[in-house]
Amino acid sequence: MLSLTLQVVLDQRIPVKWLIEIKSMLVSSLASHGKLSEALVLLEEIKKARQTLNPRAVLCLMVRF
């Protein structure tokens, strides 16, 4: 599933606004399923791009820590 998600994130046809939402939901899903290291890697990518996370994704990370 992660490789399919990676393909979606790397697809040049998807608008940036949608990618930000997709990445937020991916962080949320990874954190909710105990994949914290993967969620944190994606979070760092989001921060480097100066994007913000969806509040739900932040909450999922907080609950898991």
Secondary structure as a PSIPRED ss2 file (coil, helix, strand):
# PSIPRED VFORMAT (PSIPRED V4.0)

   1 M C   1.000  0.000  0.000
   2 L H   0.000  1.000  0.000
   3 S H   0.000  1.000  0.000
   4 L H   0.000  1.000  0.000
   5 T H   0.000  1.000  0.000
   6 L H   0.000  1.000  0.000
   7 Q H   0.000  1.000  0.000
   8 V H   0.000  1.000  0.000
   9 V H   0.000  1.000  0.000
  10 L H   0.000  1.000  0.000
  11 D C   1.000  0.000  0.000
  12 Q C   1.000  0.000  0.000
  13 R C   1.000  0.000  0.000
  14 I C   1.000  0.000  0.000
  15 P C   1.000  0.000  0.000
  16 V H   0.000  1.000  0.000
  17 K H   0.000  1.000  0.000
  18 W H   0.000  1.000  0.000
  19 L H   0.000  1.000  0.000
  20 I H   0.000  1.000  0.000
  21 E H   0.000  1.000  0.000
  22 I H   0.000  1.000  0.000
  23 K H   0.000  1.000  0.000
  24 S H   0.000  1.000  0.000
  25 M H   0.000  1.000  0.000
  26 L H   0.000  1.000  0.000
  27 V H   0.000  1.000  0.000
  28 S H   0.000  1.000  0.000
  29 S H   0.000  1.000  0.000
  30 L H   0.000  1.000  0.000
  31 A H   0.000  1.000  0.000
  32 S H   0.000  1.000  0.000
  33 H C   1.000  0.000  0.000
  34 G C   1.000  0.000  0.000
  35 K C   1.000  0.000  0.000
  36 L H   0.000  1.000  0.000
  37 S H   0.000  1.000  0.000
  38 E H   0.000  1.000  0.000
  39 A H   0.000  1.000  0.000
  40 L H   0.000  1.000  0.000
  41 V H   0.000  1.000  0.000
  42 L H   0.000  1.000  0.000
  43 L H   0.000  1.000  0.000
  44 E H   0.000  1.000  0.000
  45 E H   0.000  1.000  0.000
  46 I H   0.000  1.000  0.000
  47 K H   0.000  1.000  0.000
  48 K H   0.000  1.000  0.000
  49 A C   1.000  0.000  0.000
  50 R C   1.000  0.000  0.000
  51 Q C   1.000  0.000  0.000
  52 T C   1.000  0.000  0.000
  53 L C   1.000  0.000  0.000
  54 N C   1.000  0.000  0.000
  55 P H   0.000  1.000  0.000
  56 R H   0.000  1.000  0.000
  57 A H   0.000  1.000  0.000
  58 V H   0.000  1.000  0.000
  59 L H   0.000  1.000  0.000
  60 C H   0.000  1.000  0.000
  61 L H   0.000  1.000  0.000
  62 M H   0.000  1.000  0.000
  63 V H   0.000  1.000  0.000
  64 R H   0.000  1.000  0.000
  65 F C   1.000  0.000  0.000
